[in-house]
Amino acid sequence: MPSGTRRDSSVISQHYSPPWTTPYIIGIGGTSGSGKTSVASKIVSSIDVPWTVLISLDNFYNPLNDQERKKAFNNDFDFDEPDAIDLDLAYEKILSLKEGKATDIPVYSFVHHNRVPGKAITIYGASVIVLEGIYALYDKRLLDLMDLKIYVDADLDICLARRLSRDIVSRGRELEGSIQQWQKFVKPNAVKYVTPTMKNADAIIPSVNDNRVAVQLLINHITSKLELKSEEHLNKLVRLGYSDSKAIREHDTVHELKRGNQVNAILTLLLDRKLSSDDFIFYFDRIATILLNTVLDSIVPYKSNHTIVTPIGTELCNQIELNLDQIATVNIIRSGDCFMRSLRKTIPNISTGKLLIQSDSQTGEPQLHCEFLPPNIDKNYKLILLTESQLISGAAMIMAIQVLLDHGVQMKNIAVVVLIATEMGVRRIVNAFGGSIKIFVGRIIDRSELKDKRWALKNFIDSEYFGCP
């Protein structure tokens, strides 16, 4: 699961919401030992959606003081009343995930009866969230965040047998202490607090031994909802390509490389299938360097009032010095990696990040597989170059921009750098982010040009560059 830091809530795209900013949230409640975790695990494995996360409310048990911990080790502390769980923190974390932010989930140790110090599970980019726990359907704030609420119903005698097995085998507890805790705390609280939450459920299913049909019906329902959600996301991406009547080159933030003889010649050569691999790499690196220099000439930050002494001893003041240490690059794997040789020649010590974004093989929806970004990318750098060799639909680049925004990078500090891009792809980026993202393109292919067989584009540059399909 991709991880990261929190997003500045003031930095939000104006027209585009990636899948993880509206995750589908499922709550699964029921008494202790009812089979909630088994049902949750079955749903997670069956819907087969990447970046589905299972979160247990057990992680949100309140930390215990020394006196409370002593009672816990003597099986005399009530872990089954609502106040034992930090529902305020649980709501805060689930809301953070609902808003698409990177979120740290605490880790609780039942062996030590405390949260593990300095340890947390960082979640970022979740498309589906399954929250399970005895009080998953108890707090109205959590209920309001959920798209589907499920209650797992089981006879309390069956729950006792399962709980004893779990406590003794998995948590190293004694039989006598577990029975004592059940009779004193678990069963009374189940009747008083947990069972009444059944009325909050959208669906009530029996325990795991005889619930295959019920679980399958739920899985079918969830799958259909997720398919509609994916279709809606794709439709939004399509609409972004048509919602602006202004000519794409008239936007102040769109910069196409000036088409001199050298640029035209190199672009023509790169389209020649007879070009050798070595020549392809040479010419790509050449035009990539020209494009990068255009970016640096246009927007790189600089220091002023700098004094230098020439070789003949003359002092010159008010010169400018490129502040290259405040520039980082984030490459969309594998396409953006074609820029690395030119980047290293232009800015030798540039910090580098990677994003792996691929389209779902069935729906075509872009999906974030992993992200590796320079530490404190939002604070340490004034310019982030987001590179991709070819931009056709623009979906991957839009998602990459949103990832940077989620990590606190300001729009004004992002520059998209692409060698060849379709007009539709560039327009989608402009429309998605209100024209606030700077875009540098070697060559924009107009809609009318796509009819020309020379521009029957597919992702070929990275394959040619790296010599693999």
N, C-alpha and C positions, 0 to 999 in steps of 0.2 A: 504494500500500500504506500503510495507516495506520501511523503511527510514534508513539513515545512514550518514556517513561522506564521504568526498571525497577520491578517490583512488589515490595513488601514481602512476603516469602514467608510471613509469619505471618498475612497477611490473605487468607483463602481462603473462598469460599462453602461452606456446609456440605452442600448437597444438589444443587447445580447446576454443571455444567461446560459452558461454551460450546464451540462447534466448534473454536476455535483452541487450547484447552488440551489437546486430543488430536488434533493434526494427523496426517494420514496421511503417513508418511515413506518415500520411495523412494530407494534407493541404486543408482547406475549406475556400474559400474567397467569396466575394460578397459585395454589397452595404449595408449600415446600414439598418436594418429592412428587409432584403431579406429572412430571415429564415435560416441563416447559423447555428445558435445554435441548432435549431430544427432538421436540417438534421444531424448535428454532433451527437446529442444525440440519434437519431434513429439508426445511424450506430453503435455507441458504444453499445447500448442495443441489437442490432440484431446479431452482429457477435459473441457475447457470448464468448469472450476470456478473461480469467482472466488477471488482471493487464493491462487493457486498460485505458489510462488516457486521459482526455479531457482538453486541455490547451487553454485559451482564450488570444489573444493578448492584450485584455483590461488590463490584469495584468501588461503590460509593458509600460503603459503610463508614460511619464517622470514626475518626481516630479516638482511641481510648486513653484515658489517663491511667496512672499506675494502679489506682484503686479499682477502676473498672476492669483493667486487664487482669488483675488478680481474681476478680469475680468470674471473668470469662474463662480462665483456666480451670476454675472450679465448677464450670457449667452452671453458673449462677447469674449470668448476665443475659438480659433479654435482647437478642439479636432480631427478634421477629416482630417488634412493634414498629410503626412507621417512623418514629423519631430516631431509630437506630441507623437509618439511612439518610444521608445528606441529599434530600430530594431537591434542595435549592441548587446544589452543585450539579446534580444530574440534569436538571432543567437547563442550567447555563451551558453545559457541554453539548447537549443535544441541540439546543437552539443554535449554538455556534456552528455545529455541523450542518444544520438546516440552512444556514446562511452561506455555506460554502467555505467556511474558514478552516484553517488547520487547527486541530484541537487536541490537547493532551488529556488522555483518560487515565486517572490514577489506578494503581495496582494495589490490591489488598491481599494480605497474607493471612490465611486462616490458621496457619501454624503459630504465628506470632501475635495474632489478633490485632493487627495494625496495618496501616498502609506502608508499603515498601518505600523508605526514604529515597528521594532522588530518582525514582523510577516511574516512568509513565509510558503509555502507548500513544504515539502520535498518529492521528488519522487525518488524512487530507485526500480529497477527491472521491469520497464515498458516493456511489449512485444509489445504493440501497442500504438502509440501516435497520437492523433488527435489534430491538431492545427487549431483553427478557429479565424477569424478576418477579418476586411475589407482589411487589407494589408497582409493577409497570403500568397498571391500569388504575392507580389510586389517585395520583396528583392531576388535577384538572389542567394545569399548565402543560404537562407532558402529553395528556390526552389531546389537547388542541394542536399539538405538533404532528400527531400521527395520522397517517393515511388509512391504516387498517389496524384494528384492535382485536386481538384474539385471546380468549380465555380457555385454558386447558383444565378440564374438570376431571377429578379423580376422587375415589373414595378415600377418606382419611386413613383407613387401615392400610390400604395399598401405599399411600404416601409415607406412612411410618416405616414400612418395610424397605422402601427405596432409600429413605433418608438414612436409616441405620446402615445400610450397605455402603452408601456414599461416605458417611462420617467415619466409619471404621476403616474402610479400605483406602479412601482417597485422602482423608484428613487426619488419620492416625489417632482417632479418639477412642475412648473406652465405651463398651456397650452400656454399662450402668449409667455413665454420665450422659450419653446420648438419649437414653430413655427418659432420664430425669428432665433433661432440657425439653424434650417433646411434650411431656405431660404438664410441665410448669409454664412454658412459654409458647411453643410452636402451635400446638393444637388450639389453645384458647385464642390466640391472636388470629389464627386462620379463620375461626368461626366469627370473631368480632370484626376483623378488618378486611381480610383477603377475600373471603367468599362473597361479600356484598359487592366487590368490584366487578362481579360477573355481569351486572346490569350495564356496565360501561362498554361491554364488548360488542363488536360487530358480528363476531362468530364465536360460538362455543363448541369446542370439540372434545371428545373423550380422550382418556390417557393413551399413551403410545402403543399399548398392546392391541388395541382394536380401533385405531383411528386412521387406517391407511386411506380409506375412501374420503374421509373428511379432509385430511391433509392434502390429498390430491386435488380436491375441489378448490381448496384455498390456493394451491400452487397455480392451478389453471387461471384463477381470478387474478392473482398477482401478476402472472405472465402477461395476461391481456392488458392490464393497466400499464405495465412497463413498455409494452409494444406501442401503445397509444402515446406514451410520454416520449419515446424515441422518435416516433413519426412527427410529433409536434415540434421537437427540437430540429429535425431535419427540414421541416417546412419553414421554420424561422430562418435557417441558414439560406434557403433558397430565396426567400423574400428579400433578404439583405442585398442580394445581387441586382435587384430591380427597383429599389425604393428611392433612388436618387436620380433625378433627371439631368443634373449638372454633368458636363463632360469631365471625365475622370482626371484629365491633365490640368484642368482648371482649379483643382483643389490645391490650396497653398501647401498642404502637407505631403503631396505626392510629387516625387522628383524622379524623372526618367533621365537616364544617362544621355548626354548630348550625342547625337548620331553623326559623328565625323566618319571619315574613311576608315580609320583604324577600328572603331567600334563596329561598324557595319561589316567589315571584312571578318572580324573575329566571330561575330554572331553567325555569319553565313558558314564559316568553317565548322563551327560546333554542331551545325545541323547536318553536316556531311557524314553519312554513315561510312564512307571510305576512309575517313581520317583515322590515322593510327592512334593507338591508345596513348602513346607518349606525346604525340602532338595535341591530342584532345586535352590532356592534363596541362600542357604548356599554355595553350590558348585560354583555357578556363582560368588558370592562375593569373594570366596576364589581365584579362578583363575584370576578374574579381578584384585585383589590386587597384585598377582604375576606379572601380565602383567604390571601394573602401576609401580611397583618397578623396573621392567626391563627398562621402559622408563626413570625413574629417575636416575638409575644407568648409563644410556648411555648418556644422553644429558642435564640433569638439570644444570643450571648455578650455580656457587658457588663463595663464597668469600674466598680468601686465606690470609695468614699471620695473622691468628686469634690466639690470646693467651687465654688459659683457665687455671684455677687453679683447681687442683684435690682436692677431699675431704681430702687428707693428706697434702695439701699445696704445691704440686709440680706444677710448671709452665710448660706448654707444648705449644710450638709455632708451626707455620706453619701447623696447622690443617686446615681442610676445614669445611665450614658451608653451608649447603644447603640454597639457596636463594629462598625459596618457595613463597615469596610474589610477585614474578615476573612471576608466573605461573597462567594461567587461563584455564578454560575448556569451550568448546562450544559443547553442546550435540545436536545431530540430534534427534528431538522428533519423536517417543517415544523410539526408539531403544537405543539411546545413554544414556537415563536416567537410564538404568540399571546399569550404572557405578557409580551413585551418592553415594551410600552407601560406596563403596570402596574408592572413591575419598575423601569423608569426613573423613574417617579413616586415609587415607594416608596424605592428606593435608587439615586439618580441616577448614581453612579459605579461601579456594580457591574460586576465583571469577568465576561465572558461567554465561554462555550465552546459548541461545536456538535458534535453527533453525527448522522451520517446512517445510519440503520438501516432497511433495507427487507426485505421477505419475498421469497424466491425465488418466481418466477412459477409454477414447476412443483411444487416440494415444499412451499412455504409456510414453509420454514425461515428464521428471521431471519438477516440477513447485515449485517455492519458494512462500510459502504462507505468512510467516511472519518471522522476525528476531529480536531477542532481544540480543544485545551484550553488554559486559561491556563497560563503557564510555572510550573513548580514547584507544581502544584496541590495536591500532598500536603503541602507545607510552608508555603505562604503563606496558607492559608485554613482556618478552623475550621468552616465550614459551607458545604456545596455543595448548592444547590437544583437538583434534577434534574426538569425540567418537561416535561409532555406534556399536551395539552388533553383527550384521550380515551385511556382505557386499557381495551382490550377483552380481548384474550388475555393481555396482560402480557408477551409474548415480547420485544418491543423494549425495554421498560423493564428487564427482567431482564438483557438483554445490556448495556444502558447502565450499569447498576450494576456489572456485572463489569468493564467498561472502566475505570471509576473505581478499582476495587479493584486492577486490574492496574497502575495508575499510582500506587499507593501510598496512595490515600485510605483512611482508616479508615472502617469501617462506621458508627461513631457520629457521623461528621461528614457523613453523607449524609441528605438529606431529599427524598423523592419528593413532588412537588406536581402534582396532577392535578385537573381540574375534574370530570369524570364518569368513573367507573370501574365495571366489573362486579365483583361479589363474587369471581368466579373469578380475574380478573386480579390483584386485591389479594391473594387467598389464595396465588397462585403466588409472588408476591414474598415474602410472609411465610415460606412453606415453603422457598423457594430459599435464603434467607439466615438461617434460624434465628430469625426474628423480631427481627433486630438493626437493620433499616432503618426509620427513621421515615417514615410515609406520611401525607400530608395530602390529603384528598379533599373536593371540594365536595359530591359526591353519589355514594354507593355504590348500584349497582343490584343488588338481590338476584336470586337465580336465579328465584324465583317471579314477579318483576316483568317478567322478560324475555318472558313470554307476552303482556304488554300491548303492543299495537302502538305505543304512544308510545315504548317503550324498545326497539324493534327497531333496535338500535344498528348503525351503521356509521360510519366515519370521516367525519363531516360538519362538525365545528366549524372545522377549519383551512380547509376549502373555502369555507364561508360567510364566515369572517373575512377571508380574503384575496381572495375573489371569483373563485376559479378552481377547476376540478375537481381 
